Amino acid sequence: MGIASLVLGVLAILLTMFTAGIMGWLSILLGITGIILGIFGKKDAEDKYAQAGLITSIVGTSISVLIYIACIGCIGLMSMAA
């Protein structure tokens, strides 16, 4: 489960960075799924990738949430100026 968590975390980060927050909802879902898998993977003592997967999933989710909120704020400000 650690490798799956790592892959989902990296995908969340890449999807956030290359789509500029447009697919933020998908990155958030991938990151949350990666966090859950990372937590389950840490219960297994032999899984070395669980900690890295947990960290990348948390980073991917937090970056995605921040950029998604910033995009919503920018759209809201543009609609108020018009």
C-alpha positions as MATLAB code, in Angstrom:
seq = 'MGIASLVLGVLAILLTMFTAGIMGWLSILLGITGIILGIFGKKDAEDKYAQAGLITSIVGTSISVLIYIACIGCIGLMSMAA';
ca = [
       0.000    0.000    0.000;
       2.977    2.284    0.470;
       3.873    2.336   -3.208;
       0.272    3.115   -4.152;
       0.275    5.955   -1.641;
       3.532    7.295   -3.080;
       2.212    7.130   -6.641;
      -1.041    8.875   -5.707;
       0.841   11.593   -3.841;
       3.154   12.255   -6.771;
       0.179   12.273   -9.168;
      -1.618   14.769   -6.945;
       1.408   17.077   -6.961;
       1.945   16.780  -10.719;
      -1.725   17.210  -11.551;
      -1.890   20.335   -9.419;
       1.230   21.865  -10.925;
       0.536   21.103  -14.582;
      -3.167   21.936  -14.653;
      -2.756   25.156  -12.610;
      -5.530   24.247  -10.206;
      -8.189   23.500  -12.822;
      -8.275   19.825  -11.860;
      -7.872   20.635   -8.169;
     -10.810   18.505   -7.123;
      -9.200   15.436   -8.690;
      -5.866   16.174   -7.016;
      -7.619   16.513   -3.666;
      -9.295   13.126   -4.131;
      -6.014   11.489   -5.160;
      -4.205   13.039   -2.207;
      -6.811   11.970    0.333;
      -6.781    8.445   -1.063;
      -2.980    8.461   -0.841;
      -3.134    9.635    2.782;
      -5.503    6.807    3.680;
      -3.321    4.225    1.932;
      -0.211    5.676    3.585;
      -1.767    5.351    7.035;
      -2.746    1.751    6.350;
       0.703    1.080    4.902;
       2.465    2.381    8.016;
       0.788   -0.344   10.052;
       2.847   -2.883    8.104;
       6.395   -2.753    9.469;
       7.954   -4.087    6.253;
       6.542   -1.342    4.014;
       9.332    1.204    3.522;
       7.433    3.424    1.079;
       4.499    4.192    3.357;
       6.172    7.155    5.085;
       7.229    8.710    1.778;
       3.773    8.089    0.339;
       2.134    9.694    3.339;
       4.354   12.778    3.073;
       3.859   13.231   -0.681;
       0.114   12.748   -0.335;
      -0.117   15.364    2.420;
       1.997   17.807    0.411;
      -0.015   17.155   -2.751;
      -3.326   17.608   -0.973;
      -2.283   20.798    0.799;
      -0.830   22.385   -2.352;
      -3.936   21.402   -4.293;
      -6.287   22.894   -1.705;
      -4.315   26.146   -1.536;
      -4.118   26.606   -5.304;
      -7.774   25.630   -5.770;
      -8.883   28.185   -3.159;
      -6.659   30.833   -4.760;
      -8.217   30.167   -8.175;
     -11.718   30.441   -6.752;
     -10.730   33.707   -5.053;
      -9.325   35.145   -8.260;
     -12.464   34.254  -10.195;
     -14.565   35.844   -7.456;
     -12.520   39.047   -7.569;
     -12.786   39.210  -11.344;
     -16.550   38.887  -11.188;
     -16.761   41.702   -8.610;
     -14.682   44.035  -10.787;
     -16.896   43.580  -13.847;
];
